[in-house]
Amino acid sequence: MLTLITVPEALQELNSRWRPQEKTVTLELGAALGMALAEPVRSPRHIPPFARATMDGYAVQAADTYGASETASQMITLCGQIAMGEAPQHILQPGETMQIATGGMLPTGADAVVMLEYTELLGDQLLIQRPVAPGENTTQPGEDLRQDQEVLTVGHILTAADIGLCASLGYCQLDCFTRPRVAIFSTGDELLSPGEEYQPGMIYDSNGSMLHALCQSIGVTADFLACLPDELHELQAALAASLQIYDLVIFSGGTSVGGKDFTKVAIDACGSPGVLVHGLNIKPGKPTLLGLVAQIPVFGLSGNPVTAALTFQLLVEPTLGRWQSVSTPTRSRLKARLTRNLPSPGGMISYIRCRISQAENIPGLWLAHPLLGGSGLLSTLAQADALLTIPANAEGLRENSEVEVELLR
């Protein structure tokens, strides 16, 4: 007999007993994309580290340009050119200027840059046709980042822009949290691995590939290890071996209470506390298992593909999200009008896959088309855009009622 609890209660049962064991690794910048920082990134100096030009032109003392116009140019003396990557040695005096390119370092004494298009050069004399204010067309030291400023925090998932930022600060390596490693097993005497020759009465395993892909989609390292027969000793041996290597284990199949459903027995046999939860008040997904062995979470998901995908989203995904190295998706929600009546068994939360479309004649109106069928129909999962939840205290939903759906894409 199953003892049914809610999904939040199941997660609380696990989370009250378990905390992820974070491991760290030092990575070259090129290998750190998508990883989570284990140490904060700080700016070792002001950025920019010196006052520099933001336009091609001439470095000046702004006061020398006051009153300049197209009809009454101000004239100052050109005394040199600043090469890129060079720290100018000349100290700019009143009435002097130096040519400078975008990104070039301003010489001491300069406080602005006149854009090239507002000047005319006659020999060593520069005619300025437009005034500039102090700081114009320049950036000052620390204007972007101050020295020792925390730029990226612990747990931040690194993007391509972050990698570029770290490189600009002089970092060549970063300390990151490792991603959790997940072991995946499919169980069932009826399973064939994709690529094997078809045999009557057998089916190809889809859950192994699907669960592997779901792990990858949230940046988790996963290995699909085997299709296992419904034999207790094989399940127990596979679990015991994977507990030595992996941070989380998923079985699909063998979670009910039939004569050959051995997943619960195998989990309990491998160590304490063993199975924490066996049964959820959801449809589909009622016989789902959640266990903890040697501080490794172990999940027993249904062998039905649609149910396995749903319970992965409800249970496995938030569990993996407790690792700082994993960024679980935030899914949008949408108001839509239901296109048919939906019955629901009282006392259980029902999850219905839907296809979403826009109404042809009513701008802004979205329609939710339920995709009905058994939890073994993987094609309905592939077609689904959204997930509709019917509360446990509802006996169903009526056609044309407004519903809120969670977008899957």
C-alpha positions, 0 to 999 in steps of 0.5 A: 500500500502506498502512502501518498504525500504532496510533492512539496512534502516529498522534497521537504522530507529529502531536504531535511536530511540532505545537503549537496556536497559541493566540490570545486575545481580550478578551470582555465577560462575556456573551460569555465563557461556555464560553471558556477563560481566557487570564489568571488571575482574581484577587480585587481585594479581600477577599470579603466586603470587610467584616463583614456579617450573614447573618441579619435581626436586631440587631448586638450585642457578643456579651458583652451577650447572655451569660445571656439566655434566654426566662425571663431576657431581656437588655436593651440599647438600640437606637440606630439601623438600618443601611440596605443599602448603607450604611457605618454611622458609629456605633461600637457601645458596650457595651449598644447594638444596631443593627437590621441586614438580611441582607448589611448591614455590621456597625458598628464594635464589633459582633461578632455578630448576634442573629436577629430571632426571638429578640428583642422590641422595647419602645420603644428597648429590645431584649429578647434571649432567646438568647445569641450567640457572637462571629462568630455569624450573620456573615461576616468580611472575606476569609472567602470569598476573600482579596485577590489570591487566584487564583480561576480559572486559565489554561485554565479553561473558564468556566461560568455560575457563573464568570461570576457570580463574575467579575461579583461581583469587578468584572470586566466583561471577560475575556481568553480563548483563541479557539476553534480554527476547523475547515474541513470538506469532503465529497468524492465525485462521488456526493454531493448536498447535503441539500435538492437534488433526489434523482437516481438513483445519487446519495446525500445527504451526511451527513458534512458535517452530522455532523462539523460537529455533532461539532465543535460538541458539544465547543465548537469553531467549525466551518464545513462549506464544500462537497461537492467532486467527486473532482477533484484540482485542486478538492481542492487549491484548497479545502485551500490556501484553507482553510489561510489561515483555519482552524486544522484541516481535515477531509476525508471521503472519498477516503482509500483507494488507488483511482484517484479517491482524491485526498485524500492527493495534495492534502495532499502538494501543499499543503506539507510535511511533508504526509501523516504517517500513511496507515493505521491498524490499526483496523476500521473506519477502516483508510485514515484520513489524518493530515497537517500543512501549514503547521502546520495539522493536516489529517485525511482521514476515511472517507466512510462515516459510521460510520467518520468518526464513530469516527475523529473521536472517536479522532483529531480530538477529542484533537487539538482537545483540545490547544487550551486553549479546548477541553474534550473529553468524559470518557466513562464505562465500564461492565461488561456481558454480551455478547449474541452471539458477535463474530468479529474479524480478528486483528492489527487493533483492532475497534470495535463499536457497541452498544446497552446495556440492563438485564437484566430479571431480574437487577438491576444486570446490563447487557447489550451488544447489538452493532449489526452492519452495514457502516460506511455504515449511519448508523442503527446509529450513531444507535442506539448507546449505547456502543463496544466494543473488541476488541484486536488479539490477540483473534480475537473475543469469546464470547456471555455474556462480560463486556466493558467498553464506553465510553458514547457518551451 
